[in-house]
Amino acid sequence: MNVYIILFFAIALEVLGTMLLPASQNFSKLFPSATLLISYGASFYLLALLSQKLPLAIIYASWAGLGVFSVALLSYVFYKQTLNWQTIIGLFLIVIGVTIVNLYKGQSY
């Protein structure tokens, strides 16, 4: 399986877990709490698998950057949290940074 597909699933699981944090109500709700813990656990398991195939800097930059971007957008949609223009620019800079890191991962100077 392509390592970037696994990375995508790791990011998706982390985003799912993060989006469930408010729904867990400080871990007092069983289903959201269990789902978020399983999501985080599965995400970290996939990251551990990926660490054998890709450089850790690439994995973490992609996972963290795209996770932050996704959570911010989904929080806007589902939790009606506001995004000002500065935040939107910052989020797109994160995506640009992750793209650059991935494009030039194999080059060393």
C-alpha positions in Angstrom: 0.0 0.0 0.0 1.2 3.5 -0.8 2.8 5.2 2.2 0.9 8.4 1.4 -2.4 6.6 1.6 -1.5 5.3 5.1 -0.4 8.9 6.0 -3.8 10.2 4.8 -5.6 7.6 7.1 -3.4 8.6 10.0 -4.3 12.2 9.5 -8.0 11.4 9.1 -8.0 9.4 12.3 -6.2 12.2 14.2 -8.7 14.8 12.9 -11.6 12.5 13.9 -10.3 12.2 17.4 -9.7 15.9 17.7 -13.1 16.8 16.4 -14.6 14.5 19.0 -12.9 16.2 21.9 -15.8 18.7 22.5 -18.4 15.9 22.1 -16.7 13.8 24.7 -17.5 16.5 27.3 -14.3 16.0 29.3 -14.5 12.3 28.7 -17.8 12.0 30.4 -19.6 10.7 27.3 -18.7 7.0 26.6 -19.1 6.8 22.8 -17.3 10.0 21.7 -14.6 9.3 24.3 -14.0 5.7 23.3 -14.0 6.7 19.6 -11.5 9.5 20.0 -9.1 7.3 22.0 -9.3 4.6 19.4 -8.8 7.1 16.6 -5.7 8.6 18.3 -4.4 5.1 19.0 -4.9 4.0 15.5 -3.4 7.2 14.1 -0.2 6.7 16.2 0.0 3.1 15.2 0.0 4.1 11.5 2.6 6.8 12.3 4.8 4.1 13.8 4.4 2.0 10.7 5.2 5.0 8.5 8.3 5.8 10.5 9.9 2.7 9.0 9.4 3.9 5.4 9.5 7.7 5.5 11.7 10.3 7.3 10.1 11.3 10.6 10.3 15.0 9.7 8.2 14.4 6.6 5.6 12.3 8.5 5.2 14.7 11.3 5.2 17.9 9.2 2.4 16.4 7.0 0.4 14.8 9.9 0.6 17.9 12.1 0.2 20.5 9.4 -2.7 18.9 7.5 -4.3 18.0 10.8 -4.3 21.6 12.0 -5.6 22.7 8.6 -8.4 20.1 8.6 -9.4 20.7 12.2 -9.7 24.4 11.7 -11.9 24.1 8.6 -14.1 21.4 10.2 -14.4 23.4 13.4 -15.7 26.3 11.3 -18.3 24.0 9.6 -19.4 21.8 12.6 -18.8 24.0 15.6 -19.4 27.4 14.0 -16.0 28.7 15.1 -14.9 31.8 13.3 -11.9 32.1 11.0 -10.6 35.6 10.3 -8.6 36.4 7.2 -5.3 36.2 9.1 -6.1 32.6 10.2 -7.1 31.6 6.7 -3.8 33.0 5.3 -1.9 31.1 8.1 -3.7 27.9 7.3 -2.9 28.1 3.6 0.8 28.9 4.5 0.8 25.6 6.5 -0.5 23.7 3.4 2.2 25.4 1.3 4.9 24.5 3.8 3.8 20.9 4.0 3.7 20.7 0.2 7.3 22.1 -0.1 8.6 19.7 2.6 7.1 16.8 0.7 8.2 18.0 -2.8 11.9 18.3 -1.7 12.1 15.4 0.8 14.6 13.5 -1.3 17.0 16.4 -2.1 19.9 17.1 0.2 22.4 19.9 -0.3 
